Amino acid sequence: MALLESNCPELKLLARGKVRDIYEVDDKTLLFVATDRISAFDVIMTNGIPGKGKILTQISTFWFYLLKDVIPSHVVTATVDEMKDERIQKYRDQLAGRSMLVKKLKILPVEAIVRGYITGSGWVEYQKKGTVCDLPLPPNLQDCDRLPQTIFTPSTKAELGEHDENIHPSKLTGIIGENYARQVADLSVRIYETARDYAQTKGIIIADTKFEFGVDENGHVVLADEVLTPDSSRFWPADVYKPGQQQPSFDKQFVRNYLLSINFDKKTPVELPAEVTEKTMDKYVEAYRILTGKDPVL
């Protein structure tokens, strides 16, 4: 059965996002709980995908560790046994495998999107104007082409239920200041290219992804939220990659394609058929196995 909402009444619930429930543990730490909710087009579906929160947590934990020499992360531990607070232990049956104890940060209000390939909303804009987030690109690109270089195309961070808005990178300074804008842009590209190069050795193309960053008590930029999961990234199998067409994927594109096939209005939550949820989960698990060489604990 899918866990659509966590229930930890002895902890202070701060927010329920598209996937994660966030609780305050103390003045320095939060508890992130990855539920089995799934969203597409910024709409949370009425049913979830059993086990999805656990696989997302394990994928994020893998990447946070792999990227530790590039940027520090907000993770204190993703192992419930290492979370010593008695209130957390009371809910361990809910939390095991799907929760992370993390440092409190001042979250920067931006979605740091990085693209190595052109597809999705970027492809739609390119067909109209030859740009992505108003950044000029070479002519005659095909859908899913690899870009000549990685591009940073941030968006605003919308309230739940609203849609993020793509912005030109130059507008970031007015939102988070010149210093953080420069760091976020540089770090986003470095993190993406480090992960892209690793995934390529495993036969996976990371076409694009998005990151969230926060600032710690010393003013340092820290990688936050989830990282490089099938929820936040497009993963394509490299062995059948062919520009000019839609790619098979290891991500929630399967959900998006189903919703487009039923003329989803991008506003009203719907129930996903079992076939869609099962195949999506199978893809997430397959991506984890390929990237890590291990079976997930579900």
Secondary structure, 3 states (H helix, E strand, C coil): CCCCCCCCCCCEEEEECCCEEEEECCCCEEEEEECCCCEECCEECCCCCCCHHHHHHHHHHHHHHHCCCCCCECEEECCHHHCCCHHHHHCHHHHCCCEEEEECCEECCEEEEEEEECCHHHHHHHHHHCEECCEECCCCCCCCCEEEEEEECCEECCCCCCCCCECCHHHHHHHHCHHHHHHHHHHHHHHHHHHHHHHHHCCEEEEEEEEEEEECCCCCEEEECCCCCCCCEEEEEHHHCCCCCCCCCCCCHHHHHHHHHCCCCCCCCCCCCHHHHHHHHHHHHHHHHHHHCCCCCC
